[in-house]
Amino acid sequence: MDRQAHDFWQALAGELEAAGMNGRLGRPRPLGGGCIHAAARVETGERALFVKRNGEALAPVFAAEAEGLEALAAAGGVRVPRPLLHGIAGGQAYLVTELVELHGSGDAGAFGAGLARMHASTAGAHGWHRDNWIGATVQANGWYDDWAAFWRERRLGPQLELAAHDGRGRLAERGQLLAERVDTLLAGHAPAPSVLHGDLWAGNHGYDAHGRGCIFDPAAYYGDRETDLAMTELFGGYPPAFRAGYEAEWPLPEGHRVRARLYNLYHVLNHAHLFGGGYAASAERTIEGLLAECGA
């Protein structure tokens, strides 16, 4: 263990003690799976904890994540790791949650039904009280009464600005044309502002020891529940039983397939910004297809 890590764990033990938890930490066991933060499992003698850490400047990222986990856990329906503590220790930002022993399979149908029950928890408007992060990208929020306006101004708009900044002029131009037609694509669709995970790809879920679905690493906000369902199909990893369980609990309305393409465009654009590769071309194809849907 290097000196920086040693100082962090020593300082974290003190933070846990100050918060009324057991600060007698065993040797941390590094965990893989993340691409941004260092993660580890550590035993306290009472329970196992999951700890993420990174540079001090990323403390707001962990604070936003903790808030998202709390909102999802309060909604119920699915298992969510309970956030325990976040802050700065030993010159590093951190987030401590309960450790859920994750498995690759479980009751997918019950998981889907549970997500539908979680989505039944709603707010009075679309958005979130603060900006948070989608991967390494700031996710703009605020509160909107109109869902189409929120999606255009707080989801598509910022990503198209990033595309222009990245030198993808045609993508940004065609995307702006699509943004001007969001009202057409969402005409007659006025969803309740459901609590959302916000980044529900395959890597952000698993099953606990009892086979219950568990979600984590949220980019939470309130909005159309279809956005979460759309992302479960973007990169795969969710079996058909998951979707069947969801729709048995709360069927999706007509037109959701077209809306899913619009909603997933946000994530494809973000991947184009973060990773490049073929994501920009994929975003262009999606934009052209959606423009054709609205006769442009």
C-alpha positions in Angstrom: 0.0 0.0 0.0 1.5 3.4 -1.0 1.7 6.3 1.4 -1.2 8.2 0.0 -3.5 5.1 0.4 -2.2 4.5 3.8 -2.9 8.0 4.9 -6.4 7.8 3.4 -7.4 4.6 5.3 -6.0 6.0 8.5 -8.0 9.2 8.1 -11.2 7.3 7.1 -11.0 5.2 10.2 -11.2 8.4 12.2 -14.1 9.7 10.1 -16.0 6.5 10.7 -15.4 6.7 14.5 -16.5 10.3 14.5 -19.7 9.3 12.8 -20.5 6.7 15.4 -19.3 3.7 13.4 -16.6 1.2 14.0 -13.3 2.6 12.7 -11.3 -0.5 13.2 -10.7 -1.3 9.6 -9.2 -4.5 8.2 -7.0 -4.6 5.2 -8.7 -3.1 2.2 -9.3 -5.5 -0.7 -9.4 -3.6 -4.1 -12.4 -4.2 -6.3 -12.6 -3.9 -10.1 -15.4 -2.8 -12.3 -15.1 0.9 -12.2 -13.3 3.1 -14.7 -13.2 6.4 -12.8 -12.7 5.8 -9.0 -10.6 3.4 -6.9 -12.9 1.0 -5.1 -12.3 -1.5 -2.2 -14.0 -3.8 0.2 -13.0 -3.3 3.9 -14.1 -5.2 7.0 -14.9 -3.3 10.2 -15.4 -6.2 12.5 -19.2 -5.5 12.5 -19.8 -5.5 8.8 -18.2 -5.1 5.4 -18.1 -1.7 3.7 -17.8 -0.6 0.1 -15.5 2.4 -0.3 -14.9 4.6 -3.4 -12.2 7.2 -3.4 -10.6 9.7 -5.8 -9.0 13.2 -5.8 -10.3 15.8 -3.3 -11.9 17.8 -6.1 -14.4 15.0 -6.8 -16.1 15.3 -3.4 -19.2 16.9 -5.1 -19.5 13.8 -7.3 -19.7 11.5 -4.3 -22.1 13.8 -2.5 -24.4 13.7 -5.5 -24.1 10.0 -5.7 -25.0 9.6 -2.1 -28.1 11.8 -2.6 -29.2 9.7 -5.5 -28.8 6.4 -3.6 -30.9 7.8 -0.8 -33.7 8.8 -3.1 -33.7 5.5 -4.9 -33.6 3.6 -1.5 -36.5 5.7 -0.2 -38.6 4.8 -3.2 -38.3 1.1 -2.5 -39.0 -1.7 -5.0 -35.3 -2.7 -5.6 -32.3 -3.2 -3.5 -30.0 -0.1 -3.3 -26.7 0.0 -1.3 -27.3 2.3 1.7 -24.9 5.3 1.7 -23.2 5.7 5.1 -20.7 8.5 4.8 -19.0 10.7 2.3 -16.5 13.6 2.5 -12.8 14.1 2.4 -10.2 12.1 4.4 -6.4 12.1 4.0 -6.6 14.5 1.1 -9.0 12.2 -0.9 -12.7 12.4 -1.5 -14.7 9.2 -0.6 -18.0 7.5 -0.5 -18.8 4.7 2.0 -21.8 2.5 1.4 -23.0 -0.9 2.8 -21.4 -3.7 0.8 -23.9 -5.8 -1.1 -22.5 -9.2 -2.2 -23.4 -9.1 -5.9 -24.2 -12.1 -8.1 -24.7 -12.2 -11.9 -28.1 -13.7 -11.9 -31.3 -13.7 -9.8 -35.0 -13.2 -10.2 -35.1 -11.0 -13.2 -38.9 -10.8 -13.4 -39.1 -9.7 -9.8 -36.4 -7.2 -10.5 -38.3 -5.7 -13.4 -41.5 -5.5 -11.3 -39.6 -3.9 -8.5 -38.2 -1.2 -10.8 -41.7 -0.4 -11.9 -42.7 0.0 -8.2 -39.7 2.3 -7.7 -40.8 4.4 -10.6 -44.2 4.9 -8.9 -42.4 7.2 -6.5 -42.9 10.7 -8.1 -42.1 14.4 -7.6 -44.0 17.5 -8.5 -41.7 18.4 -11.4 -39.0 16.9 -13.7 -35.4 17.3 -12.9 -33.3 17.4 -9.7 -32.3 20.1 -7.2 -28.6 20.1 -8.3 -26.5 19.1 -11.2 -24.9 15.7 -11.0 -22.8 13.5 -13.2 -23.4 11.0 -16.0 -20.1 9.1 -16.1 -17.4 11.8 -16.1 -19.8 14.4 -17.7 -21.7 17.0 -15.7 -25.4 16.3 -16.0 -27.5 19.5 -16.0 -30.7 19.5 -14.0 -33.0 22.1 -12.5 -36.8 21.8 -12.3 -39.2 21.8 -15.2 -42.9 21.4 -15.4 -42.7 20.4 -19.1 -41.0 17.1 -19.8 -40.2 17.9 -23.4 -38.6 21.2 -22.5 -36.5 19.4 -19.8 -35.3 16.8 -22.3 -34.5 19.4 -25.0 -32.7 21.9 -22.7 -31.1 19.7 -20.0 -30.3 16.5 -21.8 -30.0 16.9 -25.6 -28.8 20.6 -25.5 -25.7 20.1 -23.4 -24.6 17.0 -25.3 -24.9 18.8 -28.6 -22.8 21.7 -27.2 -20.2 19.1 -26.3 -20.4 17.6 -29.8 -19.8 21.1 -31.3 -16.9 21.7 -28.9 -15.4 18.3 -29.9 -15.4 19.4 -33.5 -18.4 17.3 -34.6 -20.1 20.1 -36.5 -22.5 18.1 -38.6 -23.6 16.0 -35.7 -24.2 19.1 -33.6 -26.1 20.8 -36.5 -28.4 17.8 -37.3 -28.8 17.2 -33.6 -30.0 20.8 -33.1 -32.5 20.3 -35.9 -33.8 17.3 -33.9 -33.9 19.2 -30.6 -36.2 21.7 -32.3 -38.6 18.8 -33.0 -38.6 17.2 -29.6 -42.1 18.6 -29.0 -43.3 16.8 -32.1 -41.7 13.5 -31.0 -43.1 13.8 -27.5 -46.5 15.2 -28.5 -49.3 13.9 -26.3 -46.8 12.3 -23.9 -47.0 13.8 -20.5 -45.3 11.4 -18.1 -45.3 11.6 -14.3 -41.9 12.7 -12.9 -40.7 9.3 -11.6 -37.6 8.8 -9.6 -35.0 7.5 -12.0 -31.7 5.7 -11.7 -30.5 7.7 -14.7 -27.7 5.5 -15.9 -29.2 2.0 -15.9 -26.8 0.1 -18.1 -25.8 -3.5 -17.4 -22.8 -2.6 -15.3 -24.9 -0.8 -12.8 -27.0 -3.7 -11.6 -26.6 -7.1 -10.0 -28.4 -9.5 -7.7 -27.9 -9.9 -3.9 -27.5 -13.2 -2.2 -31.3 -13.7 -2.2 -31.6 -13.1 -5.9 -33.1 -9.6 -5.5 -32.2 -7.0 -8.1 -29.8 -4.3 -6.9 -29.0 -1.0 -8.6 -26.1 1.4 -7.9 -23.9 4.2 -9.3 -27.0 6.4 -10.1 -27.2 9.6 -12.0 -30.6 10.2 -10.4 -33.3 12.7 -11.2 -37.1 12.7 -11.7 -38.5 12.2 -15.2 -40.0 9.8 -17.7 -39.7 6.2 -16.4 -39.2 5.1 -20.0 -35.7 6.6 -20.0 -34.5 4.0 -17.5 -36.2 1.2 -19.5 -34.7 2.4 -22.7 -31.2 2.3 -21.4 -31.6 -1.3 -20.2 -31.8 -2.2 -23.9 -29.0 0.1 -25.1 -26.0 -2.1 -24.2 -27.8 -5.4 -23.3 -27.4 -7.3 -20.1 -31.1 -7.4 -19.1 -32.9 -10.7 -19.9 -36.4 -10.7 -21.5 -37.9 -11.7 -18.1 -36.8 -8.4 -16.7 -38.8 -6.4 -19.2 -41.7 -8.8 -18.9 -41.8 -8.4 -15.2 -41.7 -4.6 -15.5 -44.6 -4.5 -18.0 -46.7 -6.9 -16.0 -46.5 -4.5 -13.1 -46.8 -1.2 -15.2 -47.2 -1.5 -19.0 -45.6 1.1 -21.2 -47.8 3.4 -23.3 -48.0 3.4 -27.1 -45.0 5.1 -28.8 -42.4 4.0 -26.3 -40.2 2.4 -28.9 -39.6 5.7 -30.8 -39.2 7.6 -27.5 -36.6 5.0 -26.4 -34.4 6.0 -29.4 -34.7 9.6 -28.5 -33.8 8.9 -24.8 -30.9 6.7 -25.6 -29.5 9.3 -28.0 -28.5 11.2 -24.8 -26.3 8.3 -23.7 -24.8 7.6 -27.1 -23.9 11.3 -27.5 -22.2 11.2 -24.1 -20.2 8.1 -25.1 -19.2 9.9 -28.3 -17.9 12.7 -26.1 -16.1 10.5 -23.6 -14.8 7.6 -25.7 -15.1 8.6 -29.4 -14.9 5.5 -31.6 -18.1 4.6 -33.5 -20.5 6.4 -31.0 -20.6 9.6 -33.1 -21.6 7.7 -36.2 -24.2 5.8 -34.2 -25.6 9.1 -32.8 -25.8 10.5 -36.4 -27.8 7.5 -37.6 -30.2 7.8 -34.6 -30.7 11.5 -35.3 -31.4 10.9 -39.0 -33.9 8.2 -38.1 -35.7 10.4 -35.6 -35.8 13.3 -38.0 -37.4 11.0 -40.5 -40.0 10.0 -37.9 -41.1 13.6 -37.6 -40.9 14.3 -41.4 -37.8 16.5 -41.4 
